[in-house]
Amino acid sequence: MPASRTDGAAALLDCLGLSAVEEYLYLRLLTEPRLSTAEIGRRLDMAHDRVHAQLHSLAALGLVVAARHDDAGAWDESSEHTGRGDAPDAWYATAPDIALEALVRAREADLTRLRGRVEELMRNYRQGHQAVGPDELIEVVSGQEAIAACWRALQHSARTSLRVLDKAPHILVASPADEAAVIRRGVAVQVIYEHAAVRDPERLATIREFMDIGEDCRMLATLPFKLALVDDRWALLPVSTGTALQTALVVRPCSLLDALSGLFALSWSQAMRVPRAEAEGEPGAAGRRRELLTLLASGLTDESIARQLGISTRTVQRLIRDFMDSFGAQTRFQAGVQAARAELL
């Protein structure tokens, strides 16, 4: 009988839904072509009819072809032999780069069609239940590992947009490579960071990496809670705003999801852009001014701005007073807003 599935090739074939016998037959024929039905039956200690049926299943998938001697003694390989009543003389495995690629493309096409039917099926499901209960619209996810797995699944399901209110605590730290994969699929990523993240030099450096790969991000002094909106289909947010994230909610299309989407849109309109790193060739003073103005508009304290820029608090206060005087602003926030309107940020 076939050996256990331990080798790499066998593991790759699991996704095709082959039986253990079918998998064994294909792998054996890859290395030993021209085995007859009788020879295969002897090696597997299997009845002739069963071997014949397994080989025909593989032939239907395009993984093997039958061959027979012609009158001149030459081998004639053709899938047509599999339909004849008499058994062929030998069997060949189809080259993997041809057979498996065709199966993979067919499976991808099936999954694409299935994805297109999900929303239709959900509408039928809800109609069948007449009244949609809260438990169908809001799902509770408990445990950090479960929340992290749910977030990964939602990211992979995003089609058009991914909108995030980024606020501590974090249970799954995204990497630029992860986000780049999402952006390459054509998903627009918008993130609003709380200023506590932006004032941390290491975190700001990471945020700028996200910006370089296409993330559109802004910042606010404070955010009400963590939130992730995936297309217009799901929202993920914590049950509470404590220091530990142990329970989260998945919200499906309903008035609550609409409200959360509206909250993000309002926050986005009020947020300031995250300062980019000083551009190559940009004068140091101009780059420093642009960054200071952006930090000022985000609501950071003088001490935080000083740490961010690597200058003294007194220098920050002097620069802020100069900016306020030049803009005729009464408050520091007004100076930041007017600088943004003047496209100095």
C-alpha positions, 0 to 999 in steps of 0.5 A: 500500500502507499507510504505515508505522506511525508515527502514534499511532493506529496504535501504539495498534492494534498490541496488537489483532493487526491486519495492516498492511492491516487497520489501514490500512483502519480508520484510513482509514475513520475519516476517509473513511466510505462508501468502496466495496470497489472504491474501497478496492481501487483505492487499495491496488492490491489485488485485490477478493477480498482487500479483501473478506476484510480488510473482513470480518475487521474486521467480525467484530471490530466495527471496521467495518460495511457500508452499502447504498442502500435503494430510497428511496436512503437509506443503511442501515448494518448488520453484517448486510450483511457476510454477504450474497453481494453486495458492499455499496455502502460501508463505515463505521468503528465509533466507536472509543469503542464498538468498541475498548472492547468489544475491550479488555474482551474481551481483559482477560477472556481474560487474566484467564482465562489467569491463573487457568490458570497454576498448573494448567498448572504442575502439569501441567508438573511432573507431566509431568516426574515429578521436578522438578529444581533448575533448575525451582525456582530461577532465576539472574538475572544483571546489575543491569538484569535483576534490576531488570526481574525485581523489577518483573515480580514486583511487578506479579504480586503478588496478595495480599502483598508482604513485604520485608527491606530491606537495602543495596545497592539497585539499584532505588529504589521510589517512593511512587507505585509502591508506591501502585499495588500497594497499590491492587490490594489487596496487603498490603505488609510491609517490615522495614528495617535500622536503617541506613536508619531513622537516615538522616533523608532515608531515614526521611522516604521510609519515612514516605511509604510508611507514609502510603500503607498500607505496614506496616513495622518495623525491626531492628538488622540483617538477614541479607540482602535478600529479597522474598516475592511471595504464596506463589509467589516469592522474590527474594534475592541470591546473596551479601551483598556490596556489589554486587548482580550475581546474584539467585535467583528461588525458586518453591514448594519447601521453601526458599521455605517456609523463607524465608517462616518467616524473614520471619515470625520477623523480623517478630515480633521487629521494632519499629515505625518511629516515625511523624512527630509527630502534629499536635496531639501535645505535643512532649515526648510525640512525642519520647519515643515516637520515642526509645523506638522508636529505642532498641528498634531497637538504635541507638547513642546517637550515632545517636539524637542525630543522628536527634532533633537533640539532644546525645548527653548528653541522649539518655543522660540520657533513656535513664537516666530511662526505664530507671529508670521501667521498672525495666529493666536494659538499654536494649533491655529498656526499649524492649521494655517500652515497646512492650508498654505501647503507648507506641511 
